[in-house]
Amino acid sequence: MTNNASLQSRRVAAVPRGVGTAYPVFAERAENAEVWDVEGKRYVDFAGGIAVLNTGHRHPKVVAAVREQLDKFTHTCFQVLPYEPYVALAERLNALAPFKGDAKTIFFSTGAEAVENAVKIARAATGRSGVIAFTGAFHGRTMMGMSLTGKVAPYRKKFGLGVPGIFHVPFPADGVTVQESLRAMEFLFRADIEPGQVAAIIIEPVQGEGGFHPAPVELLEALRKICDDHGIVLISDEIQTGFGRTGKMFGIEASGVEPDLITVAKSLAGGFPLSGVIGKAEIMDAAEPGGLGGTYAGSPIACAAALAVLDVFEEEKLLDKANVLGEKVKAAVAKSAQRNDTVAISGIRGPGAMIAFDVMKKRGGNEPDADATKRITQAAIADGLVLLSCGVHGNTIRILVPLTVEDNVLDEGLAKLEKALIAANA
Ligand SMILES: Cc1ncc(COP(=O)(O)O)c(C=O)c1O
């Protein structure tokens, strides 16, 4: 019999535990912000496959574009026989990216691959190797991605030493000030690596897995200056912030700071595996032909999907919608927080629709409560709401509902969220 329990026991026997799964709920089908499991139970999806579905599950325009491409060809490898959807998508992203001069774009499949390649490009452009990242950052699970990630458990645990030449500076969250971060950078330049050996500084404009903490504008401006002073490449990792989630196409746009390279993935192709590096043309051209790429990198199916995603963004004005949606979600959570029967929550935040809040042991207190956070996500899934936690203390609830969600489905999800906040208080 195919049910969640039988699939879970097959999954445990056949798939290693290293790939964690939030819930033993096996998906059968999905539409926009709703998912049905193999037992026919319906869920409101506030996770969006971890920020992949800003345009929802199976957006009709995305599905149509993919079908059309499927009927033409599915793979030639861009490095063998190139194709127009790749070039057309690069052209559109170059036009959208917040660079003053000319931009170029290269595609890959996963976010981690985009990060790997952004660092390779920065190394080629500077002739240097060092990279500076931040504590709490998440940049992927490949060797370079893991090395840049600023959280040991679970991402680096048991995997030995990372790539040499990578340094972490405290991210200004959790009581750390921008001045303290910058002072740590000064110490780093004195103690460990001179700026002239640093190829890149990589930062998420809003830390994703780290707890949805926006990078203060003051920090981004200071990083821009450090990069300008020392010829360092500034990489904005927009894999989670990208594609409209923050109410801007790219999260860093809100700060007015111009990065040198941008990594994108997740919602770029509305559910198809596609990632990319968009950057200033002169930096992007530093690598030698053949040095970048990949067999599946920039699959024609995924490029066709991404072109449709960009159309949907324009036609459905999803950037505006992200802001409206975000305000609505924040107001609902703030209202729930005022009840006296929910768990203690604080720090309701977001730019646009990248919304999160923290779960605390006591109202007005500052001790994180990871156990209560787990109780919230468990109560939510039991009630038909897919909800994700994050944060360096595991006490942040993040909301990544599709920007295309129908009003009634959003309201239903918010009501379920409130119920879960109450249930977790028991
Ligand atoms: C900011 C950021 N960078 C990189 C990655 C890695 O992306 P992927 O899981 O597609 O390799 C993620 C994934 O969550 C991310 O949020």
The ligand as an SDF file (V2000), in Angstrom:
LIG
                    3D

 16 16  0  0  0  0  0  0  0  0999 V2000
   21.9050   31.9130    0.1850 C   0  0  0  0  0  0  0  0  0  0  0  0
   22.0600   30.5130   -0.3420 C   0  0  0  0  0  0  0  0  0  0  0  0
   23.1630   30.1980   -1.0370 N   0  0  0  0  0  0  0  0  0  0  0  0
   23.3430   28.9700   -1.5480 C   0  0  0  0  0  0  0  0  0  0  0  0
   22.4040   27.9810   -1.3560 C   0  0  0  0  0  0  0  0  0  0  0  0
   22.6360   26.6090   -1.9360 C   0  0  0  0  0  0  0  0  0  0  0  0
   21.7150   26.3330   -2.9350 O   0  0  0  0  0  0  0  0  0  0  0  0
   21.4540   24.8130   -3.4110 P   0  0  0  0  0  0  0  0  0  0  0  0
   20.7910   24.1230   -2.2480 O   0  0  0  0  0  0  0  0  0  0  0  0
   20.5620   24.9390   -4.6070 O   0  0  0  0  0  0  0  0  0  0  0  0
   22.7740   24.2280   -3.7430 O   0  0  0  0  0  0  0  0  0  0  0  0
   21.2490   28.2550   -0.6300 C   0  0  0  0  0  0  0  0  0  0  0  0
   20.2360   27.2040   -0.3900 C   0  0  0  0  0  0  0  0  0  0  0  0
   19.4390   27.2700    0.5320 O   0  0  0  0  0  0  0  0  0  0  0  0
   21.0630   29.5720   -0.1120 C   0  0  0  0  0  0  0  0  0  0  0  0
   19.9780   29.8830    0.6000 O   0  0  0  0  0  0  0  0  0  0  0  0
  1  2  1  0
  2  3  1  0
  2 15  2  0
  3  4  2  0
  4  5  1  0
  5  6  1  0
  5 12  2  0
  6  7  1  0
  7  8  1  0
  8  9  2  0
  8 10  1  0
  8 11  1  0
 12 13  1  0
 12 15  1  0
 13 14  2  0
 15 16  1  0
M  END
$$$$
